[in-house]
Amino acid sequence: MIVSDTNLIVYLYVKGQRTNQAEAVLLKDPTWVAPMLWRSEFRNTLLGLVRRKDLTLDEVLEIMNDAEQWMMGREYTVVSIKVLQLAEQSGCSAYDCEFASLAMDLEVPLVTSDRQLLRAFPGVAVSPEGFVK
């Protein structure tokens, strides 16, 4: 089991330069979990793709539905006090610290490409490349 940041889920569902990387993580560990926040971040990313005319609204609605179905039962709420403490200590956003907090609570790695998270939580956060090695 891993905690996946939202971008990794995007890379899996939206074909692009990092799709192969996300698929390699999936092959190594197919059980991805995330805080409930992933849905909002995912929707926002998809909307950006619609606005840039990279995808149509119909395409992103299908992607959203598929991703929500896949993640069903693997979404967690997090403890606000821990998230805020981690954010204050690390300098990362509260959004990012939801993922770090969940990984710490579940005692599993957080797979992320976010450089700030990788620096702030070296014992928890690992890059996709580092994870598949």
N, C-alpha and C positions, 0 to 999 in steps of 0.2 A: 504494500500500500504506500502511496505517495500523496502528499498534498500538491496539487497542481495549481500554479498561478493561472490567472485568466488568459494570459497571452499564450500559454502552452495549449490551452483548449482551443483558442482561436487558430493556432498553427495547425491543429489537427483537423479542424472543420473547414478552414478557408485555405484552399490550395495556394501555396506560395513557396518562397525560398526556404522556409523553416519547417515545412510539412514533413519532410523526411526525418528531421530531427525529432519531431513530436511522435512520429510513428515508431522510431527506434526506442523512445522512452516507453511507449505503449507496449511494445514487444517485450521489453525487459520487465515491466510491471503494469498489468492491465487494470489495476484497481486504483483509480484516481478519485480523490475526495477534494472538497473545497468548501470554504465558508459560503454561506448563502449570497454574500456580496458578489460572487462570481457572475451571477445572472445579470446584475445591473451593469457591471463592467463589460460583459460580453455583448449585451444589447447596445451599449454605447459604441463599442467598436464596430459592430455590424452597421449601426446607423451611419457612422463615418464612411464606411464603404459604400453605402447607398448614396450619400451626399456627394461623394467623389465620383459616382457613377461607375464604380468598379463592380458592383453587384446590384441587382434589382431588389425591390422590396419583397417580391415573391420569393426570390432566392434566399434572402436573409431570414424570412419567416420560416422557410423549410429548414435552414441551418439551425435556427434557434430551437425549433421543435425537436429536431434530432438530438441536439446537444442536451436539452432539458430532459429528454427521455433517457439518454445515456447516463446522465448524472443523478437521476432520480434515486433517492435512498442513500446518496453519498454526499449530501450537503449538510453542513453543520452550522449551528449558531455558535458564537464565541462569547467569551466573558469580557464585557466592556472594560472592567478595571485592568485586566491583564493586557488587553490591546493598548489601552492608553498608557500604561506603564512602559510597555515595550516601545511605543512611539516616542515617548518622552526621553527614554534612555538612548535610543538608537538614532533619533533624528529622522527616521522614516515616517511616512504618512500612516495614519491610523488605518487606512485602507490596506496598505501593504502589510501592516502588522497583524491584521486579521489572519492572513495566510501563515505568517510565522508563528503566531499564537496557536493556531490549530495544529500545525506540525509538531510543536512542542508538547501540546496536550496529548496527541496521539502517539508521540515518540516515533515519528516517521520523517523522512526527508521532505523538504519543500523544494520542488524542482521549479526553477525560475531562471530567466535570463536577466532579471533586474539586477544591475550592478550594485545598486545601493543595498538591496536586500542581501546579496551575496557577501558584501563587505561587512554589513552590520551583524549578520547571523551566520558566521562561518561554520558553526557546528550543526546547523540546521539546514541552511539553504545550500543547494548544489545546482550547478548549471546542468542543462540537459546533456551536454557533452561529457561532463564529469560523471553524471549518473549512469550513462550507458557504458562507460569504460569498464 
